[in-house]
């Protein structure tokens, strides 16, 4: 009697959606094991995916996994006799599958059938058993995600428990899309045309799921995407009237375009040639003009002092956790301290390039005081020739107010009912 043939498992190409899940696994590994930024890892992780929808799915799975990671891990640990190591492939795959089921509402069979091939040659029975137990038990996530313990402790010490609660609420939602208009006089026109809302002149807010390149005004460069908080530093410069400005660490160019549209004669500096290509493309699309220079702000030397220096300094980026939840895992005390040291060096160099009576605007998309309030206090102690030029409430969107010291700090919870804003610190300084 002939032996029955063993049934072969389906080829990877025959499992719908598997390639996108494998890309999501590479993304999660890049963030949690190698410490890479999610957006930086995206290109390499999604190589071979031909459809944009598959790339978007891989990103969405990885991002939602990171938003809820402590709670997903708690569910996994609740049904295993022994703790699965945090960097084990089986745990990584379980995290991705549960994020699909609990966050993206993926059908159970689709999540399981695309999870098991990811541990081929590994503990498939373990993965199948854990998923089966949690599905049968109707596992669910809490109303709000649990923040990474060290992050929650750090931010509670700086800003209080209410801000941590606001962080938890904010991280569950994808951030809306904010547009900065080249001409603020067109605000009502684009609000009506795009069906958005405006929180201040020159700004339009849209839902997160719109297709940006397909919207009216994009190809003509009449607006560009920029979080409302990120758009504030250049607004605080006012009208340029032909005066000179250096935009340091300028790519991809949102602030350069703001300054150019306001009449500043801008030199945009960035050390990344690739990012400068994007900046140049944005300038071309918008029809705005700026001199583009490649160089490191710690080494570059300008030809002459400028009326304005805008330094949106490299930082921990902890303020943009809504769009980039990976920062909750990558930015620890060592990285924050390193960034603060670089910021101090850049500020010292930039101070020497400001004309007498000119402006120095400093900004970071960080929720760390050491990269904001403490940084400026230390700078003023080193440079008595500068003082804070207080930011006025009428320069800001309603719902965002300056600090008592005349600087700006946007925190989670601000503009919450309108969709929120990134965490930012901004100080406008003037030579005296």
N, C-alpha and C positions, 0 to 999 in steps of 0.2 A: 504493500500500500504506500503510495507516494506521500512524503512528508508535506504537510500544508505549508504554503508559502507564508513567510513572515510579512505582515503588512508593513510597508515602508511608511515612515512619517512623511507628511507632505513636504515638498521642497519649500525652502524659505520664500521663493518667489510666488508660491501658490497660496500663502497665508496673507489675506488682505490686511493691509495696515501694519504689517510686521516691520517693514523698513523704517517707517516713521518712529515706531517704538524703539527700534535699535538705535536710531539717532538720538532719541530722548535719553536712552541709557548712557550714550557717550557724553551727552551734555551734563547729565547729573554727575557722572564720574569726573568730568573736567572741573566742575565747581567744587564738589565735596572732597575729592581726593587730591586734585592738583592745584586747587585754589584759583582757578581761572575765572574771569568774568563770564557770565552767561552769554552776553552778546559777542564777546571776543571768541568764544568757543563755537559759536553757532555755525560759522562758515565751514569749518573743518568737520564738525559733527554731522552736518547735513549733506556732505558730498555724496553724490549719487542719487539724491532725491530730485526727481525731475519736476514734480509739481509743487508750486508754491503752497498749495493747501497742505501738503505733507510736511513741508518745512514749518509751516505755522502750527500744525498739530504737535510736532516734536517739541517746539518751543513752549507751547501751552501746557503740555504734559509736564515738562521739566519745571516750568515756572510755578505751576500749581502745587507740585510736589514740594518745592522749597517753601511756598507760603504756609503749608500745613505740616511741615516735616516733623516737629516734635510730637504732634498728635497722631500722625500716621505711625510713627515709630512706637508710640504707646500702644496702639492697637495691635501691631505685630507682636510686641512683647507680651501682650495679654493672653496669647494663645500658643506660645512656644515654651517648652520646658526649659530649654537653655537659650540664653541670649545670643542672637545671631550677631557676629561682629559688625560694627557700623559700616565698614568698607567692603563687606562680603557682597559678591554679585547677587546672591539670593536676596539679601535685604534690599539692595538697590532695585531689583526687579519688583519685589513686593511693594516697595514705595510707589513706583510708577503705576503699577496695576491698581492700587488702592486710590491713588489720586485720580485716575480715570473714572473709577466707579463712584467715588464719593464727591468729587469736585466737578468733573466734566460729564457726569451722568452717562458714561459709556455702558452699554449693556454688559452684564456679567460675563456672558459667554465670549464676547469680543475681547474683553480685558484679559480673561484667563487664557484664551487661545493664542493671544499674542504675547503673553508673559512666558509661558512654558518654553517656547523655542529659544528664548533669551538665556536660559540656563541649560541649554543642551550640553550634555556631558557633565552636568552638575546636579545639585539636589532638586530635581524636578518634583519628586514626591513631596518634599518639604514645602516648596512653593505652592503646589496644588493643594496640599493639606491646609496650610495657613489661610489661603484665599477661600477655600471651601468653608472652613470654620467661621471666618468673619462674615462671609456672605450668608450662611445659614443663621448666624446670630444677629443678622441685620445690623451690623456695625455702622456707627455713624460718627461724624465729627462734632465737636462742641460748637456752640453758637459763634464763638470767636476763637481764633487760633492762639495757641500758647507760643509766646515769643521765646527765642533762644535765651536760655537762662542768663548768660553773661551780658547779653545785649539789654535785656529787661532790667537787670540790676544796674547797668551803667546809665541807662537813660532815666530810670527812676531817680537815681541819685542827682542827676543834672536837672531834670524837668518835672519830676513828680509822677505819681501813679496815674493821674488823669491823662497825661500825655501818652503813657504806655498803653492805656486803654484805647486811646485814639489811634495809636499805631496799629493795634490789633484789629480795630474796625477798618482802618484804611487798607491794610494789606490783603483783606479778603476781596477787594474790588479792583478791577483794572482801572487805571487812571483815565480820565477823559482826555481828549485831544484838544490842546489849546493852540490857537493860531495867533501869531503877531502879524498885524497888517502893516504894509509899507506906508500906507497913507491912513492915519487915524480917522480922517474925514469920511472914509468909506465904511466905517463900523456898521452903521444901520443897514447899508446896502448888503454887506456880506452876512449879517445876522439874518436878514430876510431871505437872501438867496440860498444860504446853506442850512437854514433852519436851526441855527444855534442860539446861544445866549451870549451876552457880553457883560463882563464884570468890570470893565473900565474901557475908556476910549482906546481904539487900536487893538482890541482883543476880542476874539470869538471862541467860545467853548462848544465842542461837539462831543457826541458819544464816542466811546473807545473803539467801536467796531466799524467806523466809516473807512472807506478806501480813499486815502489822501490823494494819490495821483489822479484820481478820476474826478475830483471836485473842481468846480469853476474857479478860476483864478490861480490854480497851481502852476500850470504851464507858463503863464504870463508873469509869475513871480510876484503876484500882488500880495501874497502872504506866505508865511512859512510856519512850520510846527515848532512850538517853543512853550514849555510849561509857563504858566502865568508868573510863578516865582522867579524862574530863570530870566524872564523878560524885564524884571524890575531894575537890575543894576544899570543897564544901558539907558533906561528911561530916566534915571536919576541924573544923567549927564546933561539933560536938557538939549536945546538947539545948538548945533555946532557953529553955524554961521561962518563956515570956512576955516575954523580953527583946527589944529592938528590933534590927532588921537592915536595912541598905540593900544591895540587890543592884543593882550598877551595871552598865550594858550588859547588862540581864537577859534580853531576848528571845532565843529563844522561850520561856524560862521553866523549863527543867529544874532549874536551881539554885534558883530561887524556890520551886518546888514541893517540892524537898528540904528547904529551910529551913522552909517552912510546915508540912510534915509532921512535922518535928522540934520543933515548938512555938515557932518564932521568930515574932515580929510583924514581917512583912516589908513594906518599901516597895520595889517593883520599878521601876527607872528605865531607860528606853531612849529614844533620840532618834527612833526610827522609829515613826511611828503605825501603819504596816502591820504591822510585827513585833509591836507591842504588841497588835494585834487577835488575833494568833495566841497570844500569851501569855495574854490574857484568856480565849480559848476553851479553852486547856489547863487553866487554873484552874477554869473552869466544869465541864469534863469530869471533873476530879479531885475536885471538891467542896472544894478547898482555898481558903484566903482569903489575899489580899495586897492592899495598896494599890498601885495602878498609877499611875505618873506618867510623863508624856512630857517629856523634856528632855535636853539635852546635859550630860554629866557635867563638862564644862569650864566650863559656865555656870550650872548648876543650883545652888540653895542650899537645903539642908535646913532644916526648922523647928527641929531640935535635934540634938545629937550622938547617936550610936547605940552600942550595945554591940558591934556587929559591922558591919564594912564588907566586903563580898565584891566584889572587882573582878576579873572575868574580862575582861581588857582587850582591846580590838581589837588585832589583831596580824597578822603575815604569814601565819598559819595554815599554816605549813609542816609542822606536826606531823600534819595530817589528810590527808596525801597519798594514803592508801589509798582514801579515799572521794572525794577531790577531786584527782586527778592534775594538774589544771590549775595548781595552786600551784607545781609544779616549773618552770613556764614564766613565771608571772606575778610571782613574788616574788623580785626581785633586790635587790642591795645598797641601791639608792636607796629602794625601798619599805620595806625592813626598817629603815633608818635613820629614815625618816619615822614609822613606827609606834613605834619606840623613843622618839622625842621626845614623841609624844602620850601614851604610857604614863607617862613621867616626870611630865608635867603632871597627869595624872589621879591618880597616886599622891600627889603633893604636895597636891592638893585633898582627896583622901579622908582623908589623915592628919589634917587639921583637923577632921574630922567624927567622930572616934573618941573615945568617952568615956574618961576616965582609967582605965587598966587594961584597956581593951577590945581587941578583936581586929581586925586588918586582914589579910584573906586575899587574896593576889594570885595570879593564874593567867593563863597564856597557852598556847594550843595551838600552840606554836612550838618548832622545833628550833634556834633561834638563841640563843646565850648573851647577846647584847646585849638580847634581850627577856626574859631570865630571870635567870640568875645575876648578870650584870653590872648589870642594872637594879636588883636588890635591893641589891647592894653599894653602888651610887651613892646609892640612897635612904637607906640607913642612915647613910651619911656625911653626908647633908644633914639627917637627922632623928635626932639622938642620943637623943631621947625614945622611940624604938622599938627593939626587939630581936627577934631570931628566937625564936619559940616552937617548939622542935624537934618535928618530926613523928616519931611513934613507929612502929616496925615493926608493932606490933599494931593500928594504925589503917588498915593498907593490905592489899590482897590479897596472898596468898602469891605470891612471885615478883617483887614490887615492893618495893624497900627505899629508905629515905630516904638522902640524902647525908650525908657527914661533917659538913656545916654545918647539918644539921637541916632542909633543904629537900627537895623532891621533884623528881626529873627522870626522866620516863619516856622511854625511847629505843627505837627499833626493835630487835627482838630479845627484849625483855622479854615474857614470857607467849607466846612465839612458838608453842610446841607447843599452847597452848590457843586460838590464834587471834589473839594480839597485842593491842596497845593503841595508841591515838593517842599522838603525842609531846606531852608536856605539861611545864610547869614550874609548881610551886606553892610558895609561901612563906607560912607563917603567922607573922604578926608580932603583937607585943603592946606596948601602951603601958606605959612604966615610969616 
